[in-house]
Every structure is written in structure tokens, then in C-alpha cells.
Amino acid sequence: MVEILAAITGASISVAAYAFTGIARRNAQSHDSVLRLTMAVESVASKMEELHLDFKSQSREVFGRLNQMEQRLAKLEAKF
């Protein structure tokens, strides 16, 4: 009777240990996935910030040139 109880207890401990190991491994894999995704999102965010700054500088340049052209055109229209 004691042997059966010991065998059942040993088997229960083994099953619990395997389950804990599996859960810990899945938790570590999930943690790694979250880290990779977080790094990817931060990278995309920084690239978008760079793109936004590029667009702002190009817009300033284009509108500055457009303003110069409008002023030149106004001067030419005034002459004729």
C-alpha cells in the first residue's frame, strides 16, 4: 500500500515538474516574442519620425520656392 502511494506521489510530482517546465518555456518564448515585437515597433516609430522630418523639410523648401515664384510673377505682372 505504501509503495502504491509512493508511486502515485512520484508520478504526480513528475507530471507537475514537466508541466511547470513547459509553462516556463512557453513563458520565456512569449517574453522573447514580446521583446522582438517591441524592438520592431520602436524601429518603425523612429523611421516614421525620420520620414516626418524629411517631409517637413521638403515642404518648407517647396513652399519657399513657390513663394519666390509668386513674388517674381507678381513683379512681372506689374511691369506689363
C-alpha positions as a Markdown table, in Angstrom:
| # | Residue | x | y | z |
|---|---|---|---|---|
| 1 | Met | 0.0 | 0.0 | 0.0 |
| 2 | Val | 2.8 | 2.4 | 0.9 |
| 3 | Glu | 4.5 | 1.5 | -2.4 |
| 4 | Ile | 1.5 | 2.4 | -4.4 |
| 5 | Leu | 1.1 | 5.7 | -2.6 |
| 6 | Ala | 4.8 | 6.5 | -3.2 |
| 7 | Ala | 4.5 | 5.6 | -6.9 |
| 8 | Ile | 1.4 | 7.8 | -7.3 |
| 9 | Thr | 3.1 | 10.7 | -5.4 |
| 10 | Gly | 6.3 | 10.3 | -7.5 |
| 11 | Ala | 4.3 | 10.3 | -10.7 |
| 12 | Ser | 2.3 | 13.3 | -9.6 |
| 13 | Ile | 5.5 | 15.2 | -8.8 |
| 14 | Ser | 7.0 | 14.2 | -12.2 |
| 15 | Val | 3.9 | 15.4 | -14.1 |
| 16 | Ala | 3.8 | 18.7 | -12.2 |
| 17 | Ala | 7.5 | 19.2 | -12.9 |
| 18 | Tyr | 7.0 | 18.6 | -16.6 |
| 19 | Ala | 4.0 | 20.9 | -16.7 |
| 20 | Phe | 6.0 | 23.6 | -14.9 |
| 21 | Thr | 8.9 | 23.2 | -17.3 |
| 22 | Gly | 6.6 | 23.5 | -20.3 |
| 23 | Ile | 4.9 | 26.6 | -18.9 |
| 24 | Ala | 8.2 | 28.2 | -18.1 |
| 25 | Arg | 9.5 | 27.5 | -21.6 |
| 26 | Arg | 6.3 | 29.0 | -23.2 |
| 27 | Asn | 6.6 | 32.0 | -20.9 |
| 28 | Ala | 10.2 | 32.5 | -22.0 |
| 29 | Gln | 9.2 | 32.2 | -25.6 |
| 30 | Ser | 6.4 | 34.7 | -25.2 |
| 31 | His | 8.8 | 37.1 | -23.4 |
| 32 | Asp | 11.2 | 36.8 | -26.3 |
| 33 | Ser | 8.4 | 37.4 | -28.8 |
| 34 | Val | 7.2 | 40.5 | -27.0 |
| 35 | Leu | 10.8 | 41.8 | -26.8 |
| 36 | Arg | 11.3 | 41.3 | -30.6 |
| 37 | Leu | 8.0 | 43.0 | -31.4 |
| 38 | Thr | 8.7 | 45.9 | -29.1 |
| 39 | Met | 12.0 | 46.5 | -30.7 |
| 40 | Ala | 10.4 | 46.3 | -34.2 |
| 41 | Val | 7.8 | 48.8 | -33.2 |
| 42 | Glu | 10.4 | 51.2 | -31.8 |
| 43 | Ser | 12.4 | 50.8 | -35.0 |
| 44 | Val | 9.4 | 51.6 | -37.2 |
| 45 | Ala | 8.5 | 54.6 | -34.9 |
| 46 | Ser | 12.0 | 56.0 | -35.3 |
| 47 | Lys | 11.9 | 55.5 | -39.1 |
| 48 | Met | 8.5 | 57.3 | -39.3 |
| 49 | Glu | 9.9 | 60.2 | -37.2 |
| 50 | Glu | 12.8 | 60.5 | -39.7 |
| 51 | Leu | 10.3 | 60.4 | -42.6 |
| 52 | His | 8.1 | 63.0 | -40.9 |
| 53 | Leu | 11.1 | 65.3 | -40.5 |
| 54 | Asp | 12.1 | 64.8 | -44.2 |
| 55 | Phe | 8.6 | 65.7 | -45.3 |
| 56 | Lys | 8.6 | 68.8 | -43.1 |
| 57 | Ser | 11.9 | 70.0 | -44.6 |
| 58 | Gln | 10.8 | 69.2 | -48.2 |
| 59 | Ser | 7.5 | 71.1 | -47.6 |
| 60 | Arg | 9.4 | 74.1 | -46.3 |
| 61 | Glu | 11.6 | 74.1 | -49.3 |
| 62 | Val | 8.8 | 73.6 | -51.8 |
| 63 | Phe | 6.6 | 76.3 | -50.3 |
| 64 | Gly | 9.6 | 78.7 | -50.1 |
| 65 | Arg | 10.3 | 78.2 | -53.8 |
| 66 | Leu | 6.6 | 78.6 | -54.5 |
| 67 | Asn | 6.5 | 81.9 | -52.6 |
| 68 | Gln | 9.6 | 83.1 | -54.6 |
| 69 | Met | 7.9 | 82.2 | -57.8 |
| 70 | Glu | 4.7 | 84.0 | -56.8 |
| 71 | Gln | 6.7 | 87.2 | -55.9 |
| 72 | Arg | 8.6 | 87.0 | -59.3 |
| 73 | Leu | 5.3 | 86.5 | -61.1 |
| 74 | Ala | 3.8 | 89.5 | -59.3 |
| 75 | Lys | 6.7 | 91.7 | -60.3 |
| 76 | Leu | 6.4 | 90.6 | -63.9 |
| 77 | Glu | 2.7 | 91.2 | -63.9 |
| 78 | Ala | 3.3 | 94.7 | -62.5 |
| 79 | Lys | 5.7 | 95.5 | -65.4 |
| 80 | Phe | 3.2 | 94.6 | -68.1 |
